[in-house]
Amino acid sequence: MGSLPTTRPGDVIRQLASEMPGDLRISPARLAAAYRERERRSAAVSRPAPTVLATSRRPCPFCHVPGFRGCAHFLPFEPPAVPDLRERISPPDGQRASVLRGGGIVEERHPIYDLIVAFCEREGITPYAFGIASRGDADLVVRLRLGSQPKPETVDAIWHYIDENGGPA
């Protein structure tokens, strides 16, 4: 290509177009018209408003705007509401109950549980230590608190241990 005599954009396009082979020549007027048409076409297209929440506070994978702000692709991130479980797990008036792992309520525990708790408080030992000392099972008291029904042999072993160590409270 030859030297470009001027720096005006229209002159540069004309100079380049005149130096191209005949079948590849570009008309400056057609090029400008195509450019103007493209501008009009893209301005008429409007994007719909986002309707989907962002899944996290992380940046949008398309435009990298943080998820808590929202963008053209997603609404701002809202953490899920934490349900208030206090009402669901509170026992009825005057009753003792505990929460099961699945979220249910134990209506009645085995009577030996209250005896064990009183014994542990009086002797100053933990339920863990009581379970190991009486039956060799560290989770014994926890399972009783959660509503497990012990076998008769277990109840006998607990009574025997309490009787040997000061009797019931």
C-alpha positions as CSV (number, residue, x, y, z in Angstrom):
1,M,0.0,0.0,0.0
2,G,1.1,3.5,-0.6
3,S,1.5,6.3,1.8
4,L,-1.6,7.9,3.3
5,P,-1.6,11.6,2.5
6,T,-4.1,12.8,5.1
7,T,-5.4,11.7,8.5
8,R,-9.1,12.4,8.0
9,P,-11.0,9.1,8.4
10,G,-13.0,9.5,5.2
11,D,-9.8,10.1,3.2
12,V,-8.1,7.1,4.7
13,I,-11.0,4.8,3.8
14,R,-11.1,6.2,0.2
15,Q,-7.3,5.7,-0.1
16,L,-7.5,2.1,1.2
17,A,-10.5,1.3,-1.0
18,S,-8.8,2.6,-4.1
19,E,-5.7,0.5,-3.6
20,M,-7.7,-2.8,-3.2
21,P,-8.2,-5.2,-6.1
22,G,-11.4,-4.6,-8.1
23,D,-13.4,-7.5,-6.8
24,L,-12.6,-6.7,-3.2
25,R,-13.2,-3.0,-3.4
26,I,-15.3,-1.5,-0.6
27,S,-17.4,1.5,-1.3
28,P,-16.9,4.1,1.5
29,A,-20.5,5.1,1.2
30,R,-21.7,1.4,1.6
31,L,-19.3,0.9,4.5
32,A,-20.7,4.0,6.3
33,A,-24.3,3.1,5.6
34,A,-23.7,-0.5,6.9
35,Y,-22.1,1.0,10.1
36,R,-25.0,3.3,10.6
37,E,-27.5,0.5,10.1
38,R,-25.8,-1.7,12.6
39,E,-26.0,1.1,15.2
40,R,-29.7,1.5,14.7
41,R,-30.4,-2.2,14.8
42,S,-28.5,-2.7,18.1
43,A,-30.1,0.3,19.8
44,A,-33.6,-1.1,19.0
45,V,-32.9,-4.4,20.8
46,S,-33.6,-4.2,24.5
47,R,-32.8,-6.9,26.9
48,P,-35.5,-8.3,29.1
49,A,-35.1,-7.6,32.8
50,P,-33.6,-10.5,34.8
51,T,-36.0,-12.8,36.6
52,V,-33.6,-15.3,38.2
53,L,-31.8,-14.7,41.5
54,A,-28.1,-15.0,41.6
55,T,-27.1,-18.3,43.2
56,S,-24.3,-16.8,45.4
57,R,-22.4,-13.6,46.2
58,R,-19.8,-14.6,43.7
59,P,-19.4,-12.5,40.5
60,C,-21.6,-13.2,37.5
61,P,-20.0,-15.6,35.0
62,F,-21.0,-13.3,32.1
63,C,-20.2,-9.8,33.3
64,H,-18.3,-10.3,36.6
65,V,-20.6,-8.0,38.6
66,P,-20.8,-9.3,42.3
67,G,-23.9,-11.4,42.9
68,F,-25.0,-9.3,45.8
69,R,-25.4,-6.3,43.5
70,G,-27.3,-8.0,40.7
71,C,-26.6,-7.3,37.0
72,A,-28.2,-7.6,33.5
73,H,-28.3,-11.4,33.9
74,F,-29.4,-12.0,37.5
75,L,-31.3,-10.3,40.3
76,P,-29.3,-9.6,43.5
77,F,-28.4,-12.6,45.6
78,E,-30.6,-13.1,48.7
79,P,-29.5,-15.7,51.2
80,P,-32.3,-18.3,52.0
81,A,-34.3,-17.5,55.1
82,V,-33.4,-19.5,58.2
83,P,-36.6,-21.0,59.7
84,D,-37.2,-20.2,63.3
85,L,-37.2,-23.7,64.9
86,R,-37.8,-22.6,68.5
87,E,-41.6,-22.9,68.1
88,R,-41.4,-26.3,66.4
89,I,-39.2,-27.9,69.1
90,S,-40.5,-26.3,72.2
91,P,-42.3,-28.9,74.4
92,P,-45.8,-28.6,75.6
93,D,-46.3,-26.8,78.9
94,G,-45.2,-28.8,81.9
95,Q,-43.6,-31.5,79.8
96,R,-39.9,-32.3,79.3
97,A,-38.8,-33.1,75.8
98,S,-35.7,-33.1,73.7
99,V,-35.0,-32.7,70.0
100,L,-34.3,-35.7,67.9
101,R,-31.7,-35.5,65.1
102,G,-34.5,-35.6,62.5
103,G,-36.2,-32.6,64.1
104,G,-39.0,-34.5,66.0
105,I,-39.9,-34.2,69.7
106,V,-39.5,-37.0,72.2
107,E,-42.7,-37.0,74.3
108,E,-41.5,-39.3,77.0
109,R,-38.0,-40.5,78.0
110,H,-37.3,-43.6,80.0
111,P,-37.6,-42.8,83.7
112,I,-34.0,-43.9,84.3
113,Y,-32.8,-40.9,82.4
114,D,-34.0,-38.4,85.1
115,L,-32.3,-40.7,87.7
116,I,-29.0,-40.6,85.8
117,V,-29.1,-36.8,85.4
118,A,-29.8,-36.3,89.2
119,F,-27.0,-38.8,90.0
120,C,-24.5,-37.1,87.7
121,E,-25.3,-33.6,89.2
122,R,-25.0,-34.9,92.7
123,E,-21.7,-36.8,92.1
124,G,-20.3,-34.1,89.8
125,I,-19.6,-36.4,86.9
126,T,-20.4,-35.9,83.3
127,P,-23.0,-38.1,81.5
128,Y,-20.1,-39.3,79.3
129,A,-18.2,-40.6,82.3
130,F,-21.3,-42.1,83.8
131,G,-22.0,-44.1,80.6
132,I,-18.4,-45.4,80.5
133,A,-18.4,-46.3,84.2
134,S,-21.8,-48.0,84.3
135,R,-22.0,-49.8,81.0
136,G,-18.9,-49.1,79.0
137,D,-20.8,-47.0,76.6
138,A,-20.0,-43.3,76.2
139,D,-23.2,-42.5,74.3
140,L,-25.6,-44.2,76.7
141,V,-27.0,-41.0,78.3
142,V,-27.2,-39.2,75.0
143,R,-29.3,-42.0,73.5
144,L,-31.5,-42.0,76.5
145,R,-32.0,-38.2,76.3
146,L,-33.0,-38.6,72.6
147,G,-35.7,-41.1,73.5
148,S,-34.0,-44.5,73.1
149,Q,-35.5,-47.3,75.2
150,P,-32.9,-49.3,77.0
151,K,-32.9,-53.1,77.3
152,P,-33.7,-54.5,80.7
153,E,-30.1,-55.6,81.2
154,T,-29.0,-52.0,80.6
155,V,-31.4,-50.7,83.2
156,D,-30.3,-53.4,85.7
157,A,-26.6,-52.4,85.1
158,I,-27.4,-48.7,85.6
159,W,-29.4,-49.4,88.9
160,H,-26.5,-51.6,90.1
161,Y,-23.9,-48.9,89.4
162,I,-26.0,-46.2,91.1
163,D,-26.6,-48.4,94.2
164,E,-22.9,-49.2,94.5
165,N,-22.0,-45.5,94.3
166,G,-24.3,-43.8,96.9
167,G,-27.7,-44.8,95.8
168,P,-30.4,-42.7,94.0
169,A,-30.7,-39.0,94.7
